[in-house]
Amino acid sequence: MIRKAAILFLSAFFLLGTWKGYVALWVDNTPNPQKVFPYPVSSLPQTDQQALKQGIEAETPEILAQRLEDFLS
């Protein structure tokens, strides 16, 4: 059972984008974000805003953590 859970976790797909003007996280192509962060996209530099509007993929939790740190720090 633990092995199956680990495989499912490792195959997760993460996407950072925008939701109602805020930075948001989608997991596994769900229609609604799993989490919306209290950071307005409009407060970010223009290049970051554009990247989020297009969507930023993260293949692993480590890459996701780094991307979030880049945008939310």
Secondary structure, DSSP 8 states (H G I E B T S, - for coil): -HHHHHHHHHT--EEEEEETTEEEEEETT-SS-SEEEEEEGGGS-HHHHHHHHH-EEESSHHHHHHHHHHHH-
